[in-house]
Structures are given as C-alpha cells and as structure tokens.
Amino acid sequence: MPGYEVAGPEQGSGLLHWSWAAERLTAARNYWVVSVWPDGRPHTMPVWGMWDDSTLWFTSAAKSRKVLNLRADPRCCVSTEDASDPVIVEGVARFVTDPAVLQRVIDLMNAKYRTGLGVDFLDPAKNATIGVRPQRVFSMLHSDFHGSPTRWVFDDER
C-alpha cells in the first residue's frame, strides 16, 4: 500500500495468518459481491454466503443483475461486510449444477442461516449457485492498519 506508510512484512506486527482470514470468511453473515455490467460499470450487491474450505458459495436469482453480469464476465470480488477487519476475495465465479454440489451448498446454507430449504431451492432454472475460489485475497486489521495489511496469492492448483 504505497503512500500509506504501511510497514513491510518483517516490520510492525507482521502479516496475518491465512487461518485468520478463513475464520472471518466462515463467520461473516453477509458479503458484498462486485461484478461488472456489460458496459464496464461496477455493480455491488449484498448476499448470504458460505465459506467451504477453498470456495465461497452464494446463490442468486437466475435472472438477477449480478448473475447476468457474472455470466458475461465471471471475474469478481467478494468481501466480508466488516470494513474494519475486511477480507476481500478476488476470483472467478463458477456456476454449478451438479446435484451433489448443490446439496452441499444447501446443507451449508441451512446450517449457517438456520433455514430449512430443500435442494429444489437451487433449481438452476430459478436460482444460480455460484462458487468463487480465491485468486488473490487482501485483509488487514483496523487496530493495526500500518502493521497488518496482508495479501495472499493463490495459483489454480489448490
């Protein structure tokens, strides 16, 4: 973060551990999804989401603006709602229709949000199920702005 007087990785409090970011991705109730309109304008909407080891899952109406945007350009950002201690994921949206994956996602949703939805809720004709695997993740602690900013870069081999 040039210009912000952020300490290097060997200075200040040091870099955050990935487990810190994964815990926040798991615990967050809401997430912000940023996609791009076909003309290049940004589009941001809140969603429920579920972190599952290496993928952030969310669902949306099949004809929603974010789904239309992500079908046209799957590159996106997804952020936790906490701006003080954020976890910001950059990745590529992947639409899934495999019944076993849909069951896993609905199980995660029901457990996290205490809903009682059946897998039919994720019927691809009505609702898209989207997974985002991180390519880059950025995070920091508000209480240690100068010493904690951390970036993780992942390859596609996870």
C-alpha positions as CSV (number, residue, x, y, z in Angstrom):
1,M,0.0,0.0,0.0
2,P,2.5,2.7,-1.2
3,G,1.9,6.1,0.3
4,Y,0.1,4.8,3.4
5,E,3.3,4.2,5.5
6,V,2.5,0.5,5.8
7,A,5.2,-1.5,7.5
8,G,6.9,-4.3,5.5
9,P,6.2,-7.9,6.2
10,E,9.2,-8.1,8.6
11,Q,8.2,-4.9,10.5
12,G,5.3,-3.9,12.7
13,S,3.0,-6.7,13.8
14,G,3.7,-8.8,10.7
15,L,1.5,-10.5,8.2
16,L,-1.8,-12.1,9.1
17,H,-2.1,-15.9,9.1
18,W,-4.4,-17.4,6.5
19,S,-6.4,-19.1,9.3
20,W,-7.4,-15.6,10.5
21,A,-8.9,-14.8,7.0
22,A,-10.6,-18.2,6.7
23,E,-12.2,-17.7,10.1
24,R,-13.7,-14.4,9.1
25,L,-14.8,-15.8,5.7
26,T,-16.6,-18.5,7.7
27,A,-18.1,-16.3,10.4
28,A,-19.3,-13.4,8.2
29,R,-23.1,-13.3,7.9
30,N,-23.2,-11.1,4.8
31,Y,-20.9,-10.5,1.9
32,W,-20.6,-7.9,-0.9
33,V,-20.3,-9.2,-4.4
34,V,-18.8,-6.9,-7.0
35,S,-19.4,-7.7,-10.7
36,V,-19.3,-5.6,-13.8
37,W,-22.1,-4.5,-16.1
38,P,-21.6,-5.3,-19.8
39,D,-20.7,-1.6,-20.4
40,G,-18.0,-1.7,-17.6
41,R,-19.9,-0.1,-14.8
42,P,-19.4,-1.7,-11.4
43,H,-22.3,-3.4,-9.7
44,T,-22.3,-4.3,-6.0
45,M,-24.9,-6.3,-4.1
46,P,-25.1,-8.0,-0.7
47,V,-25.6,-11.7,-0.4
48,W,-25.6,-14.5,2.1
49,G,-22.5,-16.7,1.6
50,M,-20.8,-19.8,2.9
51,W,-17.1,-20.4,3.0
52,D,-16.3,-24.1,2.4
53,D,-12.5,-24.8,2.7
54,S,-11.4,-23.1,-0.5
55,T,-14.6,-21.8,-2.1
56,L,-17.0,-19.0,-1.2
57,W,-20.5,-20.1,-2.2
58,F,-23.6,-17.8,-2.8
59,T,-26.8,-18.0,-4.6
60,S,-28.9,-15.5,-6.5
61,A,-32.0,-15.4,-8.7
62,A,-31.1,-16.8,-12.2
63,K,-32.1,-13.5,-13.8
64,S,-30.6,-11.1,-11.3
65,R,-28.3,-8.4,-12.5
66,K,-25.3,-9.9,-10.6
67,V,-25.9,-13.4,-12.3
68,L,-26.2,-11.8,-15.7
69,N,-23.0,-9.8,-15.1
70,L,-21.1,-12.8,-13.9
71,R,-22.2,-15.0,-16.8
72,A,-20.9,-12.3,-19.2
73,D,-17.7,-11.7,-17.2
74,P,-17.0,-14.1,-14.3
75,R,-14.2,-12.0,-12.7
76,C,-15.4,-10.6,-9.4
77,C,-14.6,-9.5,-5.9
78,V,-16.4,-10.7,-2.8
79,S,-15.8,-9.0,0.5
80,T,-17.0,-9.6,4.1
81,E,-19.3,-6.9,5.4
82,D,-16.9,-5.8,8.1
83,A,-15.0,-2.8,6.8
84,S,-12.8,-2.6,9.9
85,D,-11.3,-6.0,9.6
86,P,-12.1,-6.9,6.0
87,V,-11.4,-10.0,3.9
88,I,-11.6,-9.2,0.2
89,V,-11.5,-12.1,-2.3
90,E,-10.7,-11.6,-6.0
91,G,-11.6,-14.6,-8.1
92,V,-13.7,-16.0,-10.9
93,A,-17.3,-17.0,-10.5
94,R,-18.1,-20.6,-11.4
95,F,-21.7,-21.7,-11.9
96,V,-22.5,-25.2,-10.7
97,T,-25.4,-27.5,-11.4
98,D,-24.0,-30.8,-10.1
99,P,-26.6,-32.3,-7.7
100,A,-24.0,-33.3,-5.2
101,V,-22.5,-29.8,-5.1
102,L,-26.0,-28.2,-4.9
103,Q,-26.8,-30.5,-1.9
104,R,-23.6,-29.5,-0.2
105,V,-24.3,-25.8,-0.7
106,I,-27.9,-26.0,0.6
107,D,-26.6,-28.0,3.6
108,L,-24.1,-25.2,4.3
109,M,-26.8,-22.6,3.9
110,N,-29.3,-24.4,6.2
111,A,-26.7,-24.9,8.9
112,K,-25.3,-21.3,8.8
113,Y,-28.6,-19.4,8.4
114,R,-30.9,-21.8,10.2
115,T,-33.1,-22.2,7.2
116,G,-34.9,-25.3,6.2
117,L,-34.6,-25.1,2.4
118,G,-34.6,-28.1,0.2
119,V,-32.2,-28.6,-2.7
120,D,-35.1,-27.7,-5.0
121,F,-34.4,-24.1,-4.0
122,L,-31.3,-24.3,-6.0
123,D,-33.0,-25.3,-9.2
124,P,-30.7,-23.7,-11.8
125,A,-33.8,-22.5,-13.8
126,K,-34.7,-20.3,-10.8
127,N,-31.6,-19.7,-8.8
128,A,-27.9,-19.8,-9.7
129,T,-25.4,-21.4,-7.4
130,I,-22.0,-19.7,-7.7
131,G,-18.6,-20.6,-6.2
132,V,-15.7,-18.2,-6.1
133,R,-12.2,-19.7,-5.4
134,P,-9.8,-17.0,-4.3
135,Q,-7.0,-16.0,-6.7
136,R,-6.0,-13.0,-4.5
137,V,-7.1,-12.1,-1.1
138,F,-6.4,-8.9,0.8
139,S,-7.0,-8.3,4.5
140,M,-6.0,-6.0,7.4
141,L,-6.8,-5.1,11.0
142,H,-8.3,-1.7,11.7
143,S,-6.5,-1.7,15.0
144,D,-3.1,-2.3,13.3
145,F,-3.6,-0.5,9.9
146,H,0.1,0.1,9.4
147,G,1.4,-3.3,10.5
148,S,-1.2,-5.9,9.4
149,P,-2.1,-5.4,5.7
150,T,-1.7,-8.9,4.1
151,R,-2.2,-10.2,0.6
152,W,-2.4,-13.9,-0.4
153,V,-2.0,-15.0,-4.0
154,F,-3.2,-18.5,-4.9
155,D,-2.5,-20.5,-8.0
156,D,-5.1,-22.7,-9.7
157,E,-3.6,-25.9,-8.3
158,R,-5.4,-25.9,-5.0
